[in-house]
Amino acid sequence: MFLDPVARLRRFNRAVTREAGALDLSFLGRGRPLGTVRVLVMVRPEGTDVALIRDRLGLDSGLMSRFLRSLEREGLIETATDPADRRRRIARLTPAGEAELAAYDAIGHARAARLIARAGSRADEMVAAMDLIATLLNRAQLDLRPADPDSPEILACWRGYVAELVARVPGARPELFPVPDPGADSYRPPHGRSFVAWSDDLPVGCVSLRPLASGGAEVKRLWVHDSARGQGLARRLMTQIEEEARTMGHTTLKLDTNSALSEAIALYRATGWTDISPYTGPPADVWMGKTL
């Protein structure tokens, strides 16, 4: 029975439910059940669409309304009709709500740190497994969002990209791929674009586009975290950046890569990219182009 995957998954669910305090009437000891807190966490000071919160959490309208009313009675949020679209309701954190959210964050962070400490020498294994599970469960909610090339999320992804190149590509050295990039301006509007893939509140992938002096544009720094691979995310990122290039008026794209990155090359070929003449130097040894 122990080897039965269904039984193992159910055991995992029970352990997580207990560890997360999902059944506690006072989640993290602050007087509210977990459901109410999950709604509170989704609300931003600048405002969040109520329908978006409901969809993300998989709540029906009645339960969502009860959570919102409870938070309003406590003075933690305010809700109002969107003046730009009266069909939408927007929830906003009050100052009291921001303070309460900060308290939850501090307690949750400390609790997570204790769990990692309990894992001892297997902490890295545990966190990697959690990354994989969380990304799989959030697969339908992966968001691709524009990002500034100097933002913390882009820099985190680019460091992951560089680490992988150094590990896999002969001749690749960190100094060849500086992070932050001194040419970052070429990756931001109006010149270029950068996107980050988000799983909940963690960045798990990226891609960028910059103009070429010879005309057209170049796709750069496509990367997906290990935990998010095998889910079609790299293809989504490439589709997104190609659409952005079309919107910007580009008709041709180029990229360079290395033959050691066989998975990336297979994706490019499967989506219409073809070999072209070299236009950069080592460690690149494969050059591809695509007409949009």
C-alpha positions in Angstrom: 0.0 0.0 0.0 2.9 2.4 0.8 4.0 2.2 -2.9 0.5 3.1 -4.1 0.8 6.7 -5.6 -2.8 7.6 -4.6 -2.2 6.6 -1.0 1.1 8.5 -1.0 -0.5 11.6 -2.4 -3.3 11.5 0.2 -0.7 11.1 3.0 1.0 14.2 1.6 -2.2 16.1 1.5 -2.9 15.3 5.2 0.6 16.3 6.2 0.3 19.7 4.4 -3.1 20.4 5.7 -1.9 19.9 9.2 1.4 21.8 8.8 -0.3 24.7 7.0 -3.0 25.0 9.7 -5.8 24.7 7.1 -8.2 23.3 9.7 -7.5 25.9 12.4 -10.3 28.3 13.2 -7.6 30.8 14.0 -5.0 30.6 11.2 -1.5 31.5 12.5 -3.2 32.5 15.8 -4.7 35.8 14.5 -8.4 35.0 14.8 -9.5 34.2 11.3 -9.8 30.9 9.3 -7.5 30.2 6.4 -10.1 31.0 3.7 -10.5 34.6 4.9 -6.8 35.1 5.1 -6.3 33.8 1.6 -8.7 36.4 0.3 -6.9 39.1 2.3 -3.6 38.1 0.9 -4.9 38.5 -2.7 -6.0 42.1 -2.1 -3.5 44.9 -3.0 -3.4 48.5 -1.6 -3.9 49.8 -5.2 -6.9 47.5 -5.7 -7.6 44.0 -7.0 -10.6 42.9 -9.1 -12.9 40.8 -6.9 -13.6 38.4 -9.8 -9.9 37.8 -10.2 -9.6 36.8 -6.5 -12.6 34.6 -6.8 -11.3 32.8 -9.9 -7.7 32.4 -8.5 -9.0 30.8 -5.3 -11.7 28.8 -6.9 -14.5 30.2 -4.7 -18.2 30.5 -5.5 -19.8 33.9 -5.4 -21.6 33.3 -2.1 -18.5 32.2 -0.2 -16.5 35.1 -1.7 -19.1 37.6 -0.6 -19.0 36.2 3.0 -15.2 36.5 3.1 -15.3 40.1 1.8 -18.0 41.2 4.2 -16.1 39.7 7.1 -12.9 41.6 6.1 -14.9 44.8 5.5 -16.5 44.6 9.0 -13.0 44.4 10.5 -11.9 47.5 8.5 -9.2 45.6 6.7 -10.5 46.1 3.1 -12.8 48.4 1.2 -14.8 47.4 -1.9 -16.2 49.7 -4.5 -17.5 49.6 -8.1 -14.8 50.3 -10.7 -15.6 53.7 -12.2 -14.2 52.6 -15.5 -16.4 49.5 -15.7 -19.4 49.3 -13.3 -19.6 45.6 -13.8 -16.4 45.2 -11.9 -15.9 45.5 -8.1 -12.5 46.4 -6.8 -11.2 45.5 -3.3 -8.5 47.6 -1.7 -6.5 47.2 1.5 -6.9 49.8 4.2 -4.0 50.8 6.4 -5.2 48.4 9.0 -5.3 45.7 6.3 -1.8 46.4 5.3 -0.6 46.1 8.9 -2.5 42.8 9.4 -1.0 41.4 6.2 2.5 42.4 7.3 1.9 40.5 10.6 0.7 37.4 8.8 3.7 37.6 6.5 6.2 37.8 9.4 4.6 34.8 11.2 4.3 32.8 8.1 8.0 33.5 7.2 9.1 32.4 10.6 7.0 29.2 10.5 8.4 28.3 7.1 12.0 28.9 8.3 11.4 26.5 11.2 10.2 23.8 8.8 13.2 24.2 6.6 15.5 24.0 9.7 13.7 20.8 10.7 14.6 19.3 7.3 18.3 19.6 8.2 20.7 18.4 5.4 17.7 17.5 3.2 16.3 21.0 3.2 17.4 21.6 -0.5 15.7 18.4 -1.6 12.5 19.3 0.3 12.3 22.8 -1.1 13.0 21.5 -4.7 10.2 19.0 -4.3 7.9 21.7 -3.0 8.8 23.9 -6.0 7.9 21.1 -8.4 4.5 20.4 -6.7 3.5 24.0 -6.4 4.4 24.8 -10.0 2.4 21.8 -11.2 -0.6 22.7 -9.1 -0.4 26.3 -10.3 0.0 25.3 -14.0 -3.3 26.8 -15.0 -2.5 30.1 -13.3 1.0 30.7 -14.7 1.0 34.4 -15.7 3.3 36.1 -18.3 3.9 39.7 -17.3 6.0 42.5 -18.7 9.0 43.2 -16.5 11.8 45.8 -16.4 15.2 44.4 -17.2 16.6 45.7 -13.9 13.7 44.4 -11.8 14.5 41.8 -9.0 12.5 39.2 -10.8 14.3 39.5 -14.1 17.7 39.6 -12.4 16.8 36.4 -10.5 15.8 34.6 -13.7 18.8 35.9 -15.6 21.1 34.5 -12.8 19.4 31.2 -13.2 19.9 31.4 -17.0 23.6 32.2 -16.6 24.1 29.4 -14.1 22.6 26.9 -16.5 24.8 28.1 -19.4 27.9 27.9 -17.3 27.0 24.4 -16.2 26.0 23.0 -19.7 27.8 25.0 -22.4 31.5 24.6 -23.1 33.3 27.9 -22.9 30.5 29.7 -21.2 31.7 31.9 -18.4 29.7 34.2 -16.1 31.6 37.3 -17.2 30.2 36.8 -20.7 26.7 37.3 -19.5 26.8 40.1 -16.9 23.9 40.5 -14.5 22.7 43.2 -14.3 23.2 43.7 -18.0 24.9 47.0 -19.0 22.8 47.0 -22.1 19.5 46.7 -20.1 18.0 49.7 -21.9 17.8 47.7 -25.1 15.4 45.2 -23.4 12.9 47.8 -22.3 10.3 49.8 -24.2 10.3 51.4 -26.7 13.4 49.5 -27.8 12.7 46.0 -26.6 10.6 43.9 -24.2 11.1 41.6 -21.3 8.7 39.1 -19.8 8.6 37.0 -16.6 6.5 33.9 -16.0 5.0 33.9 -12.5 3.8 30.9 -10.5 1.8 32.6 -7.7 4.3 35.1 -6.4 7.5 33.4 -7.7 9.2 34.0 -11.0 9.8 30.7 -12.9 10.8 31.8 -16.4 11.8 34.7 -18.6 12.4 35.8 -22.2 13.6 39.1 -23.7 13.7 40.9 -27.0 16.1 43.6 -28.3 16.6 45.4 -31.6 19.5 44.5 -33.9 21.6 47.2 -35.6 21.3 45.3 -38.8 17.5 45.3 -38.6 14.9 43.1 -37.0 15.2 42.0 -33.4 16.8 39.3 -31.4 15.3 36.9 -28.9 17.5 36.6 -25.8 17.6 34.8 -22.5 14.8 32.3 -22.7 14.9 30.4 -19.5 12.5 28.2 -17.4 13.2 27.0 -13.8 13.6 23.3 -13.4 10.3 23.0 -11.4 8.3 24.5 -14.3 9.7 22.4 -17.2 7.7 19.9 -19.2 4.6 22.1 -19.0 4.9 24.0 -22.3 6.1 27.2 -20.6 9.1 27.8 -22.9 6.8 27.6 -25.9 4.4 30.1 -24.2 7.2 32.5 -23.6 8.4 32.3 -27.2 4.9 32.8 -28.5 4.5 35.8 -26.3 7.8 37.4 -27.4 7.1 36.7 -31.1 3.7 38.4 -30.7 5.3 41.4 -29.1 7.8 41.6 -31.9 4.9 41.7 -34.5 3.2 44.4 -32.5 6.4 46.4 -32.6 6.5 46.1 -36.4 9.4 43.6 -36.7 9.2 41.1 -39.5 12.3 39.1 -38.8 13.8 37.6 -35.7 17.2 36.0 -34.9 18.6 34.1 -31.9 21.9 32.4 -31.1 22.3 29.3 -28.9 24.6 26.4 -28.4 24.2 22.8 -29.5 24.5 21.6 -25.9 21.0 23.1 -25.3 19.2 20.5 -27.3 15.8 21.0 -25.8 15.8 24.6 -26.7 16.9 23.9 -30.3 14.2 21.3 -30.6 11.6 23.8 -29.5 12.8 26.4 -32.0 12.8 24.0 -34.9 9.3 22.8 -34.0 8.0 26.4 -34.0 9.3 27.5 -37.4 12.9 28.7 -36.7 15.5 27.7 -39.2 19.3 27.8 -39.4 21.0 31.0 -40.6 24.5 32.3 -41.0 26.5 33.1 -37.9 26.1 36.6 -36.6 27.7 36.3 -33.2 30.7 34.5 -31.8 31.4 31.8 -29.2 30.0 30.2 -27.1 27.2 30.3 -29.6 27.5 27.6 -32.3 23.9 27.6 -33.6 22.2 30.6 -35.2 18.5 30.6 -36.2 16.0 33.0 -37.7 12.3 33.3 -38.2 10.1 35.4 -40.5 7.0 36.7 -38.8 
